[in-house]
Amino acid sequence: MTDALDASDASDASDAPDAATTRPAPDDAPNLRVLGAVLAAACGLTVANLYYAQPLLDLIAGSFGVGQGTATAVVTLTQVGYVLGLLFVVPVGDLVENRTLVVRTLVGTALSLVLAAASPVFGVFLAVAVLVGVTSVVAQLLVPLAAHLAPEAERGRFVGRVMSGLLLGILLARTAASLLAEAWSWRAVYVVSAVLTVGLGVLLHRILPTRRPDHRAGYGSLLASVAGIAREEPVLRRLALSQACMFGAFSAFWTAIAYELIDEHGFGQGAIGVFALVGAAGAAAAPLGGWLADHGHGRAGRLVALLLAAAAMTVAGLGHGSVVLLAVAGVLLDLAVQCHQVMSQHVIYALRPDARSRVTTVYMSTVFVGGAISSAAAGLLHDTAGWGGVAAYGAVLPLAGALLWLTGKTTASR
């Protein structure tokens, strides 16, 4: 597969039947809309584990007696753990029955969350943060499964609906964490998440159809093939790097915004939680991105999303004195990031229909490495250059993604 796949919007919608999937039959499986809603909720609840700590960094720092910059390591290490899960857990979705893999991974997530709530010292909490990240990759097992289950003509919109749940989980995690911490303590956030994770595991065991992949060569061969897929698919590499730039801007904004709101605008934990709600409007971009991709407008839409993200971070930097402008910037940024994500996934899942979990590994590992780097950079930049430094850094990243878009267009034309 070459860059020609991405040369026109029509090719974005191409795909092939997937014989490895046991699709839900009309008489023994949930309605596709109901299944999509459950998958969206599951993605949101599991990915939220990566973001609970972001609005709580001030409380965590005070609880363990460390500085704000040091506390930022919690966010970074959780995302590092997530990347490890992407590399070593998500590919298994192409090897073993998917429902069983999802439920067992959720058991590990619940146990990790309990350990996080009970951590006695900061070093233990950091180690457990890695485990929380590793086991929270369930969302990235469910998204390729959604692509398998959806009818070809509706794949973009169905995956978009599922991805809208993922974005809501990212954004509402901050609100839920802030409110729970204000009512009880930051440790209660992890206890509540553990309970919800157990309930989610029971529900998914009952509602998910089975899917047994065709790959039979073993785990070692499976992992080795991930590198081969990355090497052989230039479109996948380019879209992964572009989304890494977008997610880097997203991570920088939401990692540092709590400090900005507390230090410059006098916000408390409850007010920070309410502020995080404004970004939830960006979840509307997921179905929109899927619709554009299904109708052949994915390529142009990705460029618009990249430029919109750069504009949003510019607004955030110039309007830092206004909570309203910061909120507008958050909405625009979240909308752009999510739309670009869904339109990119529409392309990459057409590359290797028999290896969507491994394609997800390549794509999302790259994306979350970008997020982890940007979370760490945001903490350092806020300490040294203030919010303006964070906003400038976040504006440059989508512009770098736009250069990758231009490179892809030039290559495809040639």
C-alpha positions in Angstrom: 0.0 0.0 0.0 1.5 3.4 -1.0 0.7 7.1 -0.5 -1.6 6.7 -3.5 -4.3 5.5 -1.0 -4.4 9.0 0.4 -4.2 10.8 -2.9 -7.9 11.2 -3.2 -10.8 11.4 -0.8 -12.6 8.6 -2.6 -9.9 6.1 -1.7 -10.2 7.1 2.0 -13.5 5.1 2.0 -12.2 2.0 0.5 -12.1 -1.2 2.5 -12.5 -5.0 2.3 -14.7 -7.5 4.0 -13.4 -9.0 7.2 -13.9 -12.7 7.5 -12.5 -12.8 11.0 -15.4 -10.9 12.6 -18.5 -12.5 14.0 -20.9 -9.7 13.2 -24.0 -9.3 15.4 -26.9 -11.2 13.9 -30.2 -9.4 13.8 -31.9 -11.9 16.2 -29.2 -12.5 18.7 -27.2 -9.3 19.1 -27.9 -5.7 20.3 -28.9 -3.1 17.8 -25.9 -1.4 16.2 -26.9 1.9 17.7 -27.2 0.5 21.2 -23.9 -1.3 20.7 -22.3 1.9 19.5 -23.5 3.7 22.6 -22.1 1.0 24.9 -18.8 1.0 23.1 -18.6 4.8 23.3 -19.3 4.7 27.1 -16.7 2.0 27.6 -14.1 4.0 25.7 -14.9 7.1 27.7 -14.7 5.3 31.1 -11.4 3.6 30.4 -9.5 6.4 28.7 -10.6 8.7 31.5 -8.1 6.9 33.8 -5.3 8.7 31.9 -6.7 12.2 32.7 -8.0 12.1 36.3 -4.7 13.3 37.6 -4.5 16.4 35.4 -6.8 18.7 37.5 -5.6 17.1 40.7 -1.9 17.8 40.3 -2.0 20.6 42.9 -3.8 18.3 45.5 -1.5 15.3 44.7 1.6 17.5 45.1 0.4 18.7 48.5 -0.6 15.2 49.6 2.8 13.8 48.9 4.9 16.9 49.6 6.3 17.4 46.2 6.5 20.4 43.8 4.0 21.1 41.0 6.6 20.3 38.3 7.4 17.0 40.0 3.7 16.1 40.2 3.3 16.5 36.5 5.3 13.3 36.2 2.1 11.5 37.1 0.5 12.5 33.8 3.6 11.7 31.8 4.1 8.2 33.4 0.5 7.3 33.0 0.8 8.1 29.3 4.1 6.2 29.1 2.2 3.2 30.5 -0.5 3.6 28.0 2.1 3.5 25.2 3.5 0.3 26.7 -0.1 -1.1 26.7 -0.5 -0.1 23.0 2.8 -1.8 22.1 2.3 -5.1 24.0 -1.4 -5.5 24.8 -3.4 -4.0 21.9 -1.7 -6.2 19.1 -3.2 -9.2 21.0 -6.6 -8.1 19.5 -5.4 -9.7 16.3 -4.5 -13.0 18.0 -7.1 -13.9 20.7 -10.9 -13.6 21.0 -11.6 -9.9 21.6 -14.4 -10.1 24.2 -12.3 -12.2 26.5 -9.3 -9.9 26.0 -11.3 -6.8 26.8 -12.8 -8.2 30.0 -9.5 -9.6 31.4 -7.8 -6.3 30.7 -10.6 -4.5 32.6 -9.9 -6.7 35.6 -6.3 -5.5 35.6 -7.5 -1.9 35.3 -9.7 -2.2 38.3 -6.9 -3.7 40.4 -4.4 -0.9 39.3 -6.9 1.8 40.3 -7.3 0.3 43.8 -3.6 0.3 44.2 -3.4 4.0 43.1 -6.0 5.0 45.7 -4.0 3.2 48.4 -0.5 4.4 47.5 1.3 5.5 50.7 4.2 7.4 49.1 4.7 9.3 45.8 7.2 6.8 44.4 4.6 4.0 44.7 1.9 6.2 43.2 4.2 6.9 40.2 4.8 3.1 39.7 1.1 2.4 39.9 0.4 5.2 37.4 2.3 3.2 34.8 0.2 0.2 35.5 -3.0 2.2 35.2 -1.8 3.4 31.8 -0.9 -0.1 30.6 -4.3 -1.6 31.5 -6.4 1.3 30.3 -5.8 0.5 26.6 -9.3 -1.1 26.5 -10.5 1.8 24.4 -7.9 1.0 21.7 -9.1 -2.6 21.7 -12.7 -1.5 21.2 -12.2 1.1 18.5 -10.8 -1.4 15.9 -13.5 -3.9 17.0 -16.1 -1.2 16.2 -14.5 -0.8 12.7 -14.9 -4.6 12.2 -18.5 -4.6 13.3 -19.7 -1.6 11.4 -21.2 -1.9 7.9 -18.7 -0.6 5.3 -20.8 2.3 4.2 -21.3 3.5 7.8 -17.9 2.7 9.2 -16.7 6.4 9.5 -19.9 7.5 11.3 -20.0 4.4 13.6 -16.3 4.7 14.6 -17.0 8.5 15.0 -19.8 7.8 17.5 -17.5 5.5 19.5 -14.7 8.0 19.4 -17.1 10.7 20.6 -17.4 8.7 23.8 -13.6 8.5 24.0 -13.3 12.3 23.8 -16.1 12.8 26.3 -14.2 10.5 28.7 -11.0 12.5 28.3 -12.8 15.8 29.0 -15.4 14.7 31.6 -12.6 12.9 33.5 -11.3 16.3 34.6 -14.7 17.5 35.7 -15.5 14.3 37.6 -12.1 14.2 39.2 -12.4 17.8 40.3 -15.9 17.4 41.8 -15.1 14.1 43.6 -11.9 15.5 45.0 -13.7 18.6 46.2 -16.4 16.5 47.9 -14.1 13.8 49.3 -10.5 13.5 48.3 -8.3 12.9 45.2 -8.0 9.2 46.3 -11.8 8.8 46.0 -11.5 9.4 42.3 -9.6 6.2 41.8 -11.9 4.2 44.0 -15.0 5.3 42.1 -13.3 4.5 38.8 -12.4 1.0 40.0 -16.0 0.3 40.9 -17.3 1.6 37.5 -14.6 -0.5 35.7 -15.9 -3.7 37.4 -19.4 -2.9 36.3 -18.2 -2.1 32.8 -16.5 -5.5 32.5 -19.7 -7.3 33.5 -21.7 -5.3 30.9 -19.3 -5.8 28.0 -19.1 -9.5 28.8 -22.9 -9.7 28.2 -23.2 -7.4 25.2 -20.1 -7.8 23.1 -20.3 -10.2 20.2 -17.4 -12.6 19.8 -14.6 -12.0 17.3 -11.8 -14.6 16.7 -9.0 -13.3 14.5 -7.3 -15.3 11.8 -3.7 -14.7 13.0 -2.3 -18.0 14.4 1.5 -17.6 14.3 1.9 -16.7 18.0 2.6 -13.6 20.1 6.2 -13.1 19.1 5.4 -13.2 15.4 2.5 -10.8 16.1 4.8 -8.2 17.7 7.4 -8.6 15.0 4.7 -7.9 12.3 3.9 -4.6 13.9 7.3 -3.2 12.9 6.7 -4.6 9.4 3.3 -2.8 9.1 4.9 0.5 10.2 7.7 0.1 7.7 5.4 -0.9 4.8 2.7 1.7 5.2 3.9 5.3 4.6 0.3 6.7 4.9 0.0 5.2 8.4 3.3 6.7 9.5 2.3 10.2 8.2 -1.1 10.2 9.7 0.2 8.9 13.0 2.8 11.7 13.2 0.2 14.3 12.2 -2.2 13.2 15.0 0.8 13.0 17.4 1.3 16.8 16.7 -2.4 17.4 17.3 -2.5 15.3 20.5 0.6 17.1 21.7 -1.1 20.4 21.4 -4.2 18.9 23.2 -2.0 17.5 26.0 -0.1 20.7 26.5 -3.3 22.8 26.8 -5.1 20.5 29.3 -2.0 19.7 31.4 -1.2 23.3 32.0 -4.6 24.9 32.1 -5.3 23.9 35.7 -2.2 25.8 36.8 -3.3 28.8 34.7 -6.8 28.8 36.1 -5.6 28.5 39.7 -2.7 30.9 39.6 -4.2 33.6 37.3 -7.9 33.4 37.8 -8.3 32.1 41.3 -10.2 28.9 40.4 -10.9 26.2 42.9 -11.3 22.5 42.0 -15.0 22.7 41.4 -14.6 25.7 39.0 -11.8 23.8 37.1 -14.3 20.9 36.7 -16.9 23.2 35.3 -14.4 24.7 32.9 -13.4 21.3 31.6 -17.1 20.8 30.6 -16.8 23.4 27.9 -14.4 21.2 25.9 -17.0 18.5 25.8 -18.6 20.3 22.9 -15.7 19.1 20.8 -17.1 15.6 21.0 -19.6 16.7 18.4 -16.7 16.6 15.9 -16.4 12.9 16.0 -19.6 12.0 14.1 -18.9 15.0 11.9 -15.4 13.8 11.0 -16.8 10.3 10.3 -19.5 11.8 8.0 -16.9 13.8 6.1 -14.7 10.8 5.7 -17.6 8.6 4.5 -18.5 11.2 1.9 -14.9 11.6 0.5 -13.9 14.8 2.2 -11.4 13.4 4.7 -8.3 14.8 3.1 -9.4 18.4 3.0 -11.0 18.1 6.4 -7.7 17.0 8.0 -6.0 20.2 6.8 -8.8 22.4 8.1 -8.6 20.6 11.4 -4.8 21.1 11.7 -5.1 24.9 10.9 -8.0 25.2 13.4 -5.9 23.7 16.2 -3.1 26.1 15.5 -5.6 29.0 15.6 -7.1 27.7 18.8 -3.8 27.7 20.6 -3.0 31.2 19.3 -6.3 32.4 20.8 -5.4 30.7 24.1 -2.1 32.4 24.2 -3.3 35.9 23.3 -6.5 35.7 25.3 -5.1 34.2 28.5 -6.5 37.0 30.6 -10.0 36.0 29.6 -11.6 32.8 30.9 -14.1 33.1 28.0 -11.4 33.1 25.4 -9.6 30.2 27.1 -12.9 28.3 27.0 -13.4 29.1 23.3 -9.9 28.0 22.5 -10.5 24.7 24.4 -13.7 24.0 22.4 -12.0 24.7 19.1 -8.9 22.7 19.9 -10.9 19.6 21.1 -13.1 19.8 18.0 -10.1 20.0 15.7 -8.2 17.2 17.4 -11.1 14.8 17.5 -12.2 15.5 13.9 -8.6 14.9 12.6 -8.5 11.7 14.6 -11.6 10.2 13.2 -10.8 11.1 9.6 -7.3 9.6 10.0 -8.7 6.4 11.4 -11.1 6.1 8.5 -8.0 5.9 6.3 -5.7 3.7 8.4 -8.4 1.0 9.0 -8.7 0.6 5.3 -5.0 -0.3 4.9 -5.0 -3.7 6.6 -8.5 -4.9 7.4 -7.0 -8.2 8.8 -4.6 -6.3 11.2 -6.5 -3.4 12.6 -5.3 -4.0 16.1 -1.7 -3.8 15.0 -2.4 -0.8 12.8 -3.9 0.8 16.0 -0.7 -0.1 17.9 1.4 1.8 15.4 -0.9 4.7 15.1 -1.9 5.3 18.8 1.6 4.5 20.1 2.9 7.3 18.0 0.1 9.6 19.1 0.5 9.0 22.8 4.3 9.3 22.7 3.6 12.8 21.3 1.1 13.3 24.2 3.5 12.1 26.8 6.3 14.4 25.6 4.0 17.3 25.4 2.7 16.7 28.9 6.2 16.8 30.3 7.1 19.8 28.1 4.0 21.7 29.3 5.0 21.4 33.0 8.5 22.6 32.3 7.4 25.4 30.0 4.8 26.6 32.4 7.4 26.8 35.2 9.9 28.7 33.0 7.9 30.6 30.4 4.4 30.7 31.8 1.2 30.1 29.9 2.5 32.0 26.9 5.3 29.5 26.4 2.8 26.6 26.6 0.4 28.2 24.1 3.3 29.0 21.6 4.5 25.4 21.8 0.9 24.1 21.3 0.4 26.3 18.2 3.6 25.2 16.5 2.7 21.5 16.7 -0.4 21.5 14.4 1.5 23.6 11.9 4.1 20.8 11.8 1.3 18.4 11.1 0.1 20.7 8.3 3.6 20.4 6.7 3.2 16.6 6.9 -0.1 16.9 5.1 1.5 19.0 2.4 4.3 16.4 2.1 1.7 13.6 1.7 -0.1 15.6 -1.1 3.2 16.2 -3.0 4.2 12.5 -2.7 0.8 11.3 -3.8 0.8 13.6 -6.8 4.3 12.6 -7.9 
